[in-house]
Amino acid sequence: MITPDIRSYLLATALLYVATPLTVWALLRRRYPVAAVRLWCLSGLLLAAGVLVFGLVDTLAFFVAFQISNSLTCAAMALKVGVLRGETRGRAGWPLIALAAAASVLLLLSLPPRLTLGNADALANLLLGLWATAAAAQARQLAAALHSRSARVISLLSALMAAVLLLRAAVFFTWGHALPAGVEVGLALLLVGSANIAALGTNVAFIGLALDRLRVEGLSQQQALDALREAEAAREAASRTRAAVADERARTTRLLADEVRQPLHNAAVALQMGATTLAHSSDPADAARAIGQAQAVLRRISATLDNTVAVATQLVASGRVGTTDTDLQMLVELCLGDLAPDARARVQLDYRADARSAMLEPTLVRLAMRNLLTNALQHSPPDAPVQLRVLDSDDPLALVIEVSDQGAGIPDEMRQRMVDDSTPGAPATLVPGDGLGLHVVKRVARLHRGSIEWRPNRPHGSIFRLTLPQGDPG
């Protein structure tokens, strides 16, 4: 029978069971999906209603109170299982849970009054133990999915409750009314204590679970935002790259037009003068001089066209060119062979490199070396020598090609703009007709991850230093 003291305890417990889900509702209703919070709190209120029914046992028949209380508790546990399943899988599977819960409630309500209380208690504890086991299993899966300690706490508390209920079911099925009074009281106290701990602990842990889920979702949103920012930065970088390529192509087009137009005009004039001289002069020296002038112009056009082809093909690449192990002495000899005989005689070779070969793109480096030599020869006095040095560099590991002349040098305001492509408004040419050659040298250096530098040659003149890194540039 229910004594007044037990009734007061049950009513106080019912109030506690009402307060905890209301606290959960107050804390989470604006932060967490309202459907999950509502169902979780409803399960707590159903549990409180089941305890309250036992407190009204004087009003209701004891067996009826037993049936209603356990039915409400089954419904409460079914709701918890559904909420935990929905948190784990995104869908609760309510039809199956509702069917199982309805079967459990119908079984409890259909128990005949003549059934011994021990057997009825055993059956009720078995059903509730199975529901608690299901809740523990779902919480365990949720803990593994979210790496949540709160879900792990719910799993442990539900497993504790399941163990107590199944223990009571086994004891009642075995001994029934023959159970000693002390053991029955001990089992009752164990059930009440574990139920209170589970009710309070699972509600607190559900709050922690909700905060864990919000943290995970916030982290996912932050990662998505970071990914969007990175994608936007990549699009902006790609846009800047396309703009730079378009600008480079436009600048190269202007250079090609300027560099090719004037030599073609000069060639036409030289050929016309040669034809006029041949037609009106019988002096072989005059004819040879006219033909020599025309050949010189044609050689310059040939060099310009070589640069044009280089710019239009490999030099517009954005990455690093393919390199091969190239014999340096042979490369220098081929480059010198590209020059006119009188120009070749003015070049003094100073080969100081210990290495016999280097990793480079031979066609482009040959073109860059020839452009530096041609530029130096054009800007030096006609009888002044031009020096070509081939050097090693240990720090950093690189091949260094230096071309020095004895010309007039470069004005201060032109020096930085000459070797720096990034200077806004930088002129494409130092001296009219030389811009494409210098542009090619700079592009060859860039494609080899190298550099082109200028410094004065004492007492007058210029030194261009082309550095081509060797090995892995990192």
Secondary structure, DSSP 4 states (H G I P E B T S, - for coil): ---HHHHHHHHHHHHHHHHHHHHHHHHHTTTS-HHHHHHHHHHHHHHHHHHHHHHTTTTS-HHHHHHHHHHHHHHHHHHHHHHHHHHHHS---HHHHHHHHHHHHHHHHT--TTS-HHHHHHHHHHHHHHHHHHHHHHHHHHHHHHT-HHHHHHHHHHHHHHHHHHHHHHHHHHHGGGS-HHHHHHHHHHHHHHHHHHHHHHHHHHHHHHHHHHHHHHHHHHHHHHHHHHHHHHHHHHHHHHHHHHHHHHHHHHHHHHHHHHHHHHHHHHHHHHHHHHHH---HHHHHHHHHHHHHHHHHHHHHHHHHHHHHTGGG-SSPPP-EEEEHHHHHHHHHHTS-HHHHHTEEEEE--S-SEEEE-HHHHHHHHHHHHHHHHHTS-TT--EEEEEEEEETTEEEEEEEE--S----HHHHHHHH-TTSTT--S-SSTT-HHHHHHHHHHHHHTT-EEEEEE-SSS-EEEEEEEE-S---
